[in-house]
Amino acid sequence: MTNVEQIKEALKQVKYPGFSRDIVSFGLVKAVEFEGEDLVVKIEVATKDPKVPQQIFKDCHEVLGAIDDVGTVKIDIDVKDAPEAAGGAIGKSSIPGVKRIIAVASGKGGVGKSTVAANLAIALSARGLKVGLCDCDLYGPSVAQMFGTTERPNANENDEIIPIEAHGLKLMSMGFLLEDKSPVIVRGPMATRYTQQFLRQVAWGELDVLVLDLPPGTGDIQLTIVQTVAVDGAIIVTTPQEVALIDARKAVAMFAKVNVPILGLIENMAWFECDAGKRYYLFGEEGGVREAEDMNVPLLAQIPIDMPTGRGGDNGKPVALTDPKKNKVSAAFHAMVADLNV
């Protein structure tokens, strides 16, 4: 007799329309119940597009109808509107020419979020995709340093900012607009304005993916982003230690409130491996693995600490530019991108 776990496993074949992720990973399946031999599946979807629940309903029936020992299948889909927030509807509009927007976020600073964002963008580009990277951390911009350029952006005839290009990517960062030691001193309204300009007044052109490197936390800039553009999914970066995991949960909760799917969690600084091959778990062992299981989101990668990664960020050559066969961190980023199937 088929059980609840087998039903959930079958439902992993049903993809959320437009994504490579399934409805179980996205947390849309709220209940699976048997009434005798009959099956009731309760799904919750937040969208303004009627085609989304229709497609999910159809695909669920196709998958579950193929199971021999299940009687009548009832798919109960609760469709909720995307919530309204100050300034307009969440995900009201996207960026012309940009097919996908992925946010890289963390609940706290110091977990390597910008390193992950930079190497994620490089690995995506290595798959033949047209990729942009927008550094949305106004107060601690690092993309200019990580990509080894101090070039100043120009404007086109439409008064749009022309992004800087390096290592095959289109880049935008506050770091391109400031001298090295100049602090960014802006209050909430100005931070909002700069963020909106980086997203909607930059000539990004045709991109397969735009990666957003968000500032740490759950503040004004994050809210501005989800109000300004339609974010297709978020990747949460954490270290294995509990103090980082606490804040990672807050980031996940924030994206849940604004209906941004969590694509997965990355455990950064997972271990240090010495020349003899022995691993040292400097920040705790597999905290990110357990957290991904508890949050019911995919664990996209465990990224170890190594010296070439740090040097690459300082020297303007992200480690993902290294041959994956010669560096384990580079290999981890390229494998993660293959699993994302963007």
N, C-alpha and C positions, 0 to 999 in steps of 0.2 A: 504493500500500500504506500502510495506516494505521501511524503510528509511535508511539513511547512518549509523546512530547509531546502528540500529538493525543488519546491515551487520557486523559492527565492533564487536558487541557482539557475533555474530555467529562465526566470525573468531578466537575468543578466544579459540575455541575448537581445533584449529590447533596448535600443539606443534612444537617448533623448534626441529628438529631431534637430539635425544640424551639428551634433556633437559625436565624438567617438566614444564617449562615456555612456554607461548604461543607467537605467532609471533606479537600479538598486544602489549603485555607487553614489548617485546624486541624492540619495535619501528620500526619494519620492514615494517609495512603497511604505505605507504606514501600517498596514496590517494584512496578514494572510490567515484566513479562517476557513475551516471545513465545517459544513453543515451536512453530516452524513457523508455521502460521496460527492456532494456538490461543493463548489469552491467559490469563496468570495475574496476578492483582492481589492483593498482600499488604497487608492493613490491620490496624492495631493500635488497639484501643479499650480504654480503662480505664473500666470502669463496673460497677455492681452490678445494673443494670437489664437483663434479658435482651431487652427489647423494642428497645433501642437497636441492638445488632448485627443483630437480625432485620430491622429497617427498613432499615438501611444495606445489608445483603445484597440485599434485594428491590430497592431503588432502583438499586443498581449494575448488577444484571442487566438492569433495564429500560433504562437508559441505554446500556450497552455492547451489548445485544442488538440495538439499532437500527442498529449500524454494519455495513454490508453485507460488507466484506471481512475480517471477523474470524470465525474458526471458533468452536470451543468456548470458552466463558468460564468460568474458575474463579476464584471469589472466596474467598480464604483469609483469614479474620478471626481474629486472635489476641486473645481477650478476657482482659484482666487485671483483677483486682480493684483498686479504689482502695486505695492503701497505708494502713496503720495508722500513726498517729503518737501521741506521748505525749498521753494524755487522750481518745483515742477516734478513731473513723473520720473521715477527711477528708470534709467535706460531709455530716455525719451528719444534720443537720436544717436547715431554712430558717426564715424568719421568717413567722409567720402573716399572711396578707393581702398579702404582698409577692410579686409575680409574678417579678421579675427582680432580681438583685443584680450590679452591675458595679463592679469595683474599679479605681480610677485609681492607678497606682503609678509609682515611679521608683527607679532604683538609687541616686541621690544627691540631695541637696537643691539648691535654687537653680535648678532647670530649669523652674519654673512649673507644677508639678503641681497645686497647689491652685487656681491660676487656671484651669487646664484643667478641673478637676473642677467648679468653680463654674459656668463657662460651658457646660459639657456639660449640667449639670442644668437650667440655664435654657433651653437649646436644646431639650432633650427635652420640657420643660414647654410650650414654644411649639407643639409638635406635638399638644397636647391630652392629653398623658399626665399621670397623677398621679405626682409625683416627690418623693423625699426625698433629702437629702444629709447623710451622717453623716461628720463630721470625726474621723477615727480617729488623727490626729496629736496625741497628748496633750501632747507637749512644746512643740510650736509651732503651736497652733491658730490658724486664720486665718479661719474661716468667719464668725464674728461680725463681724469688721471688714469682710469682703468683702460682707456683706449688710446692713451698716449698722444693726445692732441690738444693744443691750446688755440686752435683756429677759432676765429670769431665768425658767427653766422651773418649772412647778408639777407636782404629782403628781395622778393621778386616784384614784378610789376603790379601784383595784386596786394602788395604790402603784407605778404605772408613770409614768415621766417623760413629760410632755406636750411634744412637740417645739415649738420656736418656728417660727412661720410668717412668711415674708417673700418677696415677689415670686412668690407662688403656690407656694412650695416648703415642705416640712416639713424643719426643720433641727435637728441636734443637734451640739454641740461643747463641748469643755472650756472654750472661751472664754466660754460662757454662764454658767459656774459660778464664774468667777474674777474678781477685780478686774483692771484692765488690766495692772498691773505685777507681779501675783503669779506667781511661777514655779511650774511643776509639778515637784515633787520626789517621785517615786515610783519604787520599784524594780520588778523584773520581775513578781512576784506581784500587786502592786497595779495595775500597768499592765494585766495580763491581766484583772483583775476589772473595771476601768473599761471596758475594751473590750467585754467580754461584756455589761455593763450597757447600754452604748450600743446594742448590737445587739438584745438580747433583752428588755430591761426598759424600752424606750421604746415608747409607744403610737403606732406608726407608722400604724396603720389600714390601709386599702386603698390600696396603691401599685402602679403599673405597673412602676416602676423605683426602686430604692434605689441611689444612687451612693455609694460609699465612697471618701473621700479618705484614702489610706493615708499613713503617715509614710514618709520616704525610707529606702532600704536593704532588708535582708532579715532583720529581727530578730524578736523575740518577738511583737510586735503582729501582724505579718503572719501568723505561724503560728497565733496565737490565732484570728484571723478565719476562716481556712480550716478550723479545727477546730470553730468554733462555728456557722457557717452555710454553706450551699451557695452558693458564688460561681459565677455563671453564666459569667463571663468577665472578663478583665483588659485594661486599656488601659495601655500603657507610654508614659511621656512622657520625652523626651530633647531635648537641644539637639544641633546638628550636630557639635560638637567631640568629638574622640576620648575625652577624659577623661570625658565624660558617657556616651558610647556603651559604654565598658567596663563601667560600672555598669548600664546598661540590659540588657546581656547577662546579668548576674547575676540581675536581676529576672525576666527571661524564663526562665532556668534554674530559679529557685525555683518559679515557677508550674507549670512542666512537672513538677517532682517531686511536686507535690500535685494534679496532674490538673485544673488550672484552665486552660481554653482561653485563648489570647491572641487577643483580638478585633482587635488591631492596634497599630501604633506611631504616635505623634504627634511630629513634629519641631517643637518649639516654638522661638521666637526664630530662625526660619529666616533672616530677613533684615530689614534696615531699609530702608524705601523713602522717599526724600526727596520734597519737593514736586514736583520735576521728573520724578519717576517712576523715577529711577535706583535700583537695588537695591545695598545694601552688605551683604555676607555677613560679619557681625561675628564669628561663631563657626565659620566654615567653611561650605563650600557643599555642600548635599545629603548630608551625612553620614548623616542619618536615612533618606534614600531608599535609599542603598546598604545600610544596615544592615537595613532591612525586607526587601530582596531577599535578603540573605545568610541571614536568619533564616526566610525563607519565610513571613512574616506580612504582612498588608495594611498599607500606609501610609495611615492614615486622614486625615491632614491635615498640611499645612505651615503653621504659624501664624507670621505675621510679628510683629516688634516694632512697637508704635505707642504713642503717648502716651495716647490715650483708654483703652487697656486698663489701663495702670497707674493712671490717675486713677480709673477705674471701680472697681478693686479697693480703692483707698484711701477712696473716697466711698460705698461700700456699694451701688454700682450696676454689677454685672458688665457687660462690654461687649456680651455677647450680648443684652442688653435693647435695644440700639440697633438701629434698622432696618438689616437686612443690606444694603440698597441704598445706605446712607450710610457704612458702615464695613466694610473688607475683612476685619478680624479677626472681626467678628460674622458676616459672610457665610461665613467658613471654618468656624466652629463649627456654623452651621445646615446647611451642606452636608454636614459630617461626620456629623451625626445622621441626615440623610436617607439616607446611604449605609449607616449601621449597621442601619437598618430594625428597630429594637427594637420 
